[in-house]
């Protein structure tokens, strides 16, 4: 018999050993379960903490963005005033330059006519384009009283512009009724009786147009039509009787002055610009006789004193756009604000 077999026979297995090992195995299994539960709880708590932190971070970022947007909007609003002063400064500088050069006319080669691009003002950047309001037909001329023939001539001039723009010329009758002082409607116009039947109702102004946007209140004038007109018409000065600056007027505006001015003759006027005096138009042979005829009527000139500046002011991601109308004193070059609107 071998030694191993002798040992097993001399030391038989203890039947109680397996019973004693069973509790220890159960305890170890229970410990592992408890550690697993603790791990799961720890993971759950960590997940909750991460969710709370992410939510807090999202809220904080949103509030920061809102605060930054409010800050930038406030800065842009304040800087719009500075932008107006910048436009005034450009007109002042142009006046001083013209005075030094002995230039008594305004043209598209002047300092004010060049666009301003991303000019730094405080924490913002300004872009602007100054336009000559004397380059447009003044709709407040239609309010002229007195000689019926003079009024008819002015109405026909604006109707020619509407026709050239492929707009219904009958719309002009509505403008006439809006700006004239009486309550007698034109053939295709409308007075307060018409507007009071609308919802909401209102009355015809029977006074000069205060702003170009007022046109939207007039019969038949849709936003699309108004937007198309604004390049060619103005309401400044509000007392009307304005002259067109032939150095800056658009081709269609020049054609509207007289039915005898064709597209080609208006093009010749533009090609020969700038004119230092109104008499220099006599050198444009194709239109010289017409312009000599119109000269005594005070329909055109070669200088301007009313300008509009369309501006945008950007501070970081915030941009405010607007327009200001400035009237420049011909003697001093100082400008006064006639209209100011920023969005």
Secondary structure, 3 states (H helix, E strand, C coil): CCHHHHHHHHCCCCHHHHHHHHHHHHHHHHHHHHHHHHHHHHHHHHHHHHHHHHHHHHHHHHHHHHHHHHHHHHHHHHHHHHHHHHHHHHHHHHHHHHHHHCCCCCCCCCHHHCCEEEEEECCEEEEEEEEEHHHCEEHHHHHCCCCHHHHHHHHHHHHHHHHHCCCCCCHHHHHHHHHCCCCCCCCCCCCHHHHHCCCCCCCCCCCCCCCHHHHHHCCCCCHHHHHHHCCCEECCCCCCCCCEECCCCCHHHHHHHCCCCCHHHHHHHHHCCCCCCHHHHHHCCCCHHHHHHHHCCCCEECCCCEEEEEEEEEECCEEEEEEEEEEECCCCCCEEEEEEEEC
